């Protein structure tokens, strides 16, 4: 550790804090879905519980980048951890208090917390590698952070399901709140005080990106992540329990394995897309990978509705196999996007561009969450998958306007 540079040490602190937060975020999502499904909530009601989570994620990403540039990324990250602890604590009250509006408010705090942490962690990478001749290195570090985060979110899904089975809803939340409080204290002591604070304070009117490339990429991101959450947030775990009679452990294990695998593929995305040959992603890569992804939900939907899907075992085979392939291709798409947003951003005030971009990401998740609960309740999982495929093809169409060659942005 003593031989590491100060920048790398700071990166490790940021990453460690982000990892710990991510586990609690994944666990909380799984706890809420499974616990309230057991209480008899409909898929649409469960989706409603996440509406403020996603809505405040949109606002947080928009304002969070401006806030990070003013007060520093260390403060925005720590504030996010504190809010997550408060959110977990709010849900430990007596069951009679856990009404839909109350849980929505607690989830809103968790949504703010999650996006403050994500914006802070991803913006900090650009500050470690601000020079344009380090684009390949930037791609590698973005892929590692994003991939590891999603792998740990998958572990969080499993942790949430396991805690619900071993303890109960309230005790599981208390365990996570205590663990995250310890992480907060350690990060507070180690993280640099001025990380990400800009010399020239941006005006509030500069929240919206002035970059054509970032605007196009953000629009594509909206439909990309909406396409995933249309089936993933509510429809899939409820379908596993309601239609296939899976247990808490089975649902949690599959969801965890899916996201862990997704994260691992993200980490290796630079090698898959040709970084070792000196290639870094451009608009061409976004178009190619999104086009390939768009056919997967369509094929799954046809498969689970067709004559071959009369037996549950066949449905499971089609669904699981298709979703694993979807996860791998989606991971590459996400990794390419995550690199391009930092590549297009300027080092001075990078949090503004990243915040705007992830605002579009959160808006896509919000739209996907609403569609997920409503579409699944009335039309089933296949309908969710058809809409998912349409969203991905919108991503491809929008991406046609991205630059087809690597561009240099001044650091």
Residue, then its C-alpha position, 0 to 999 in steps of 0.5 A: x500500500x505504501x508504494x501506491x500513489x496518492x491518486x490510486x489510494x484515493x481511488x481505492x477508498x472511493x471504490x471500497x465505499x461504493x462497493x459497500x453501498x452497492x451491496x446494501x442497495x441491491x439487498x434493499x431492493x430484493x428485500x422490498x420486492x420479496x417482502x411486499x410480494x409476500x404481504x400480498x401487494x400486486x406487481x403494480x403496487x410493488x412497482x409504485x414503491x420504487x417510483x420515488x426512488x427512480x424519480x429522485x434519482x433523476x433529480x439527484x443526478x441533475x443537481x448532484x453534478x453541480x453540487x459535486x463541482x461546488x462542494x467536492x465529490x467526497x462530500x456528495x459521496x458521504x452524504x449519500x451514505x448517510x441518507x442510505x443509513x437513514x433510509x434503512x432505519x426508516x424501514x425498521x419501524x413497526x409493520x403497521x407503519x409500512x404503508x405505500x406512501x411511507x415506504x415510497x419516502x424511504x425509497x426516495x432517500x435511498x434513490x438520492x443516496x444511490x445516485x450521489x454515490x454513483x455520480x461521485x465514484x464515476x466522476x472521480x475516475x476522470x480526475x485520475x486519468x484526465x489526459x487524452x492520451x490515456x483513453x485506453x486506460x480510462x476505458x479499463x478503469x471505468x470497466x473495472x469500477x462499473x463491472x465490480x459494482x454490478x457484480x456486488x449489486x448481484x451479491x447484494x440481491x442474494x444477501x437480501x434474499x438470504x437475510x429475509x429467509x434467515x432473519x426477518x425484514x426488520x433485523x435484516x435492515x438493522x444489520x445493513x444499517x450498522x455495517x454501512x455506518x462503519x464504512x462511512x466512518x472509515x471513508x470519512x477519515x481517509x477520503x481527500x477533502x477537496x476531491x472533485x471541487x472545481x476552481x471555477x464554480x459552475x452556475x446553476x444554469x449550466x446543469x444541462x449539457x451543452x455537448x451534442x455528443x453527451x446529449x445524444x448518448x444520454x438519450x440513447x442511455x435512457x432507452x437502454x436502461x429503460x429496456x432492462x428495468x421493464x422486465x427486471x425490476x418487478x416482472x421477473x422476480x414476481x414471475x419466478x415466484x408467481x408462475x414458476x413457484x420459486x423460493x426466496x433463495x431461488x429468486x435471490x440466487x438467480x438474480x444475484x448470479x445474473x448481475x454478478x455475471x453481468x458485472x464480470x462481463x463488464x469488467x472484461x468489456x475492453x478486451x471483448x471490444x478490442x482494447x488490446x489492439x488499441x481500439x477504444x469505443x466509438x459510435x459504431x460500437x454503440x450501434x453494433x452492440x445495441x442492435x445485437x441486444x435488441x433481438x434477444x428480448x424478442x426471441x425470449x418473448x416468442x419462446x415462452x409464448x410458443x408451443x414449445x413452452x407448454x411445460x414449466x421446465x421448458x419455459x425456465x430453460x428458454x427464459x434463463x438461457x435468453x436472459x443470460x445472453x441478454x445480460x452479457x450483451x447488455x453488460x458490453x453496451x453499458x460498459x461502452x456507454x460508461x466509457x464514452x460519457x467520460x471520454x466526451x466530458x471535460x475534466x474540469x467539472x466532469x461531475x456536471x456531464x456525468x450527472x446529466x448523463x445519469x439523470x437520463x439513465x435514472x429517467x429511463x429506469x423510472x419509465x421502465x419501472x412504471x411499465x414493468x409493474x403495469x404491463x406485467x400485471x395486465x399482459x404478462x412477462x412476454x409483453x414486457x419483453x416485447x416493449x424491452x426490444x422496442x426500447x433497445x431499437x430506439x437506442x440504436x436509432x438514436x446512436x446513429x447520430x454519435x461520432x463514428x470516430x474517437x473524439x478528444x476532449x480537452x482535460 
